[in-house]
Amino acid sequence: MSRSDYSWIYPSQTNDGNEAGSLSAYRRLYHGIRAAILDGRLHPGERLPASRDLAKSLGISRNTVVTSFDLLTSEGYLETRVGAGSFVAGSLPDRDMHADPDRKSPTSKTASDRPLRLSQSVKRMLEYQRRFPRFRVARPFNPATPDLDGFPFDLWARLLRRSWRAPDIDLTIPDDPLGLPLLRGEIAKWLRQSRGVNCHADQVMVVSGAQQALDLIARALVDPGDIIATEDPGYEGIRGVLASSGAMVHPIPVDTEGLCVDGLSQTRSPARIVVTTPSRNYPLGTTLSLARRLSLLQWATSNDAWIVEDDYDSEYRYDGPPLSSLQGLDSDNRVIYVGTFSRVMFPGIRLGYLVLPPTLIPAFRGMRGFADGVPAPTAQAALGTFFAEGHFGSHVRKMRLRYGERRAHLKSLISETAGDILSVMPSDGGLHLCARLIAGHDDITLQEKMVKAGLDCRALSSYYHDKSPENRENLPQGLVLGFAGWKKNALSESFGELIEIINRSN
């Protein structure tokens, strides 16, 4: 290489734009030589200067040059020839992939120029991606926000530390894809006592949340072209994860008695799975009546179908004890029960569970090994102890009283100050209220205005399956108002802002 100045090979910046000064000297030289090789300034077979000469030219130590050359040689960028020195490798198949974009030829394309090829699975999923705004800090009236101030995080931290003081084999080398035995046993006990679920620990699978539970169910039980029936309105995230399997998502209307079971007979073929929220539809809050529960179970047996019972926040019922589960009525093992701790505790815990019919346990155990193996055990161990020492039940009872007061406060705000604008729909629990708009307002337009004002309010019509422009006028207009995460004075202040926005929209 007949060059007298090698300063260009010891850059002030790396080829990704980062300051080279933050790198060690040998890494800085390494990045400079590699970039020169990949963008063509150093050619295959070209000889590099001797390490002593290059060190003197750049004003760095010879050891720095030798270390850089060794690393480049081990990665295949350089070749060493005994007695001759170091040369640029003759074959570098990834040259064009890593070329400096500022030096590319006029006909070359960057990754952003090339058409992106996504799988059909992802394309189907993205059709249902949530369109709600995202605030970095939870704002009124987000319907999924619990009261984080009410959770005993100091206690939780102590339980996490205790788990690691003398960890047992299940924690250090977890090998059961279903989850830690302690937690599964406590979940089964809680569900039997509080929800009337007919289960034992061997049927419980710990997952990272309800979304993963649905993903596993779809992988195990659904083939492309199968029909999955979902509630309409319903949580859009459910439709997205199920649609990725290639299934046809078919909406079934919900009325004052819950899912309209008769609608299941209107599909071109029997649905493979029905996903329902019998304790409380999201977002309407309606409960599936006993007559329809029995009818749905009979339908599943007659059509060799599965029922997924999504029980997302049944701990919070204010007009009596929690309702018994649909699974508890199932005598034919057709119901897969899904629950989550994100709302009853805090969203970041990322833990939920499945209660599987016995016949599905081997398949789900094996499949989980190919998904994410074994769920992370640390939080599981702490949660198992949180249950076993009675903290979970105590927390639920405390928060049920607190949320009940906030719910009553929001209902009184609506009836006393906005009775001519909003009408609260009947519901006996949950972390939100659903209120119909009495006047002729467009809830999507109102949601956009409220977001600009810093209110995380949800439009009722956005939860319906068919949101096409031609169907917009047929959809109920309303607001979904979460109350759990804010004190009464914050609810009063935010509700006043909400009403002002609605009045200005007239």
Protein Blocks (a to p, Z undefined) as FASTA:
>chain_A
ZZfblklmmcfbdfkopafklpcfklmmmmmmmmmmmnopacghiacddfklmmmmnopa
fklmmmmmmmmmmnopaccdehiapcddfbdfklmmmgcfklccfkbccfklpccdddfk
lmmmmmmgcfbdcdfbacdddfkbccfklpcfklmmmmmmmmmmmccfklmmgcbfnbpf
klmmmmmmmmmmmnopacdfklpccdfbjklmmmmmmmmmpcehiacdddddddfklmmm
mmmnopacddddddfkopafklmmmpfbdcfbdcddfkbccfkopacdfklmmmmmmmmm
mnopacddddfklmlccbbccdddfklmpmnopaccdddfklmmcfklopadddddfklm
mmmmmmmmmmnopacfklmmmmmmmmmnommmmmmmmmmmmmmmmmmmmmmmmmmmmmmm
bccdddfedjbdcdddfblcdfklmmmmmmmnopacddfklmpmblcfklmmmpccdddd
dfklpcfklmmmmmmmmmmmmmmmZZ
